[in-house]
Amino acid sequence: AMLEDLKKWVDPLLHKRGWRLRELREFFPKNPGLLGVNVGRFKICLRLRWAARADEIIDREQVRSVMIHELAHMVRGPHDAAFYKAMADIEHELNEI
């Protein structure tokens, strides 16, 4: 249900920017610090459960923040000033929706 809610939340932004997100799914990477990944600008994978406590769902607001981070990778790959500007712009746009 969380992934469906996230998709509905970002769909207007995706449409406005002409982005196509073919797949949004949960993943369980071996790296416990990895919370999300954007694969080829068409697929976003998000950690929804803590690595050490797989029975505990990560807070919705934290998952939303990771989603914004991964959407910013649609604009810019490296974590530089342009990337963080893209994150801020995306967050602003989503708050306007």
C-alpha positions in Angstrom: 0.0 0.0 0.0 2.9 2.4 0.7 4.3 2.0 -2.8 0.9 2.6 -4.3 0.4 5.8 -2.2 3.9 7.0 -3.2 3.2 6.5 -6.9 -0.1 8.4 -6.6 1.7 11.2 -4.8 4.4 11.6 -7.4 2.3 10.9 -10.6 1.4 14.6 -11.1 5.0 15.6 -10.9 6.1 12.8 -13.3 3.5 13.9 -15.7 4.4 17.6 -15.4 8.1 16.9 -16.0 7.5 14.3 -18.7 9.2 11.6 -16.7 8.3 7.9 -17.1 8.7 5.7 -14.0 8.2 2.2 -15.2 8.8 0.5 -11.9 8.6 1.4 -8.3 9.3 -1.4 -5.9 10.6 -2.4 -2.5 14.1 -3.9 -2.2 16.3 -5.3 0.6 19.9 -4.5 -0.3 22.7 -6.1 1.7 24.0 -2.6 2.5 21.9 -1.6 5.6 22.5 2.1 4.9 21.2 2.0 1.4 17.6 3.3 1.4 16.9 3.7 -2.3 18.3 3.5 -5.8 17.3 5.0 -9.1 18.1 2.6 -11.9 18.4 4.2 -15.4 15.9 6.9 -14.6 13.0 4.4 -15.1 13.1 2.3 -12.0 13.2 3.3 -8.4 13.7 0.8 -5.6 13.1 1.8 -2.0 13.8 0.1 1.3 10.5 0.0 3.3 11.7 -2.1 6.2 14.8 -1.7 8.4 17.7 -4.0 7.7 18.0 -5.1 11.3 14.3 -5.2 12.0 12.6 -6.4 8.8 9.3 -6.6 10.6 9.3 -2.9 11.2 8.2 -0.5 8.4 10.2 2.7 7.9 8.3 5.9 8.7 6.3 7.1 5.7 7.9 10.6 5.8 11.4 9.1 5.7 10.4 6.9 2.7 9.0 10.0 1.0 12.3 11.9 1.6 14.2 9.0 0.0 11.7 9.0 -2.9 12.4 12.8 -3.4 16.2 12.0 -3.3 15.8 9.2 -6.0 13.6 11.5 -8.1 16.3 14.1 -8.0 18.5 11.5 -9.7 16.2 11.9 -12.8 17.8 15.4 -13.1 21.4 14.9 -11.8 23.5 11.9 -10.9 26.2 13.2 -8.6 25.4 14.5 -5.1 26.5 18.0 -5.8 24.9 21.5 -5.5 22.8 21.0 -8.7 21.5 17.7 -7.3 20.5 19.2 -4.0 18.8 22.1 -5.9 16.9 19.6 -7.9 15.8 17.9 -4.6 14.6 21.2 -3.2 12.7 22.0 -6.4 11.0 18.5 -6.5 10.1 18.8 -2.8 8.6 22.2 -3.4 6.6 21.0 -6.4 5.3 18.0 -4.5 4.2 20.2 -1.6 2.3 22.3 -4.1 0.3 19.4 -5.5 
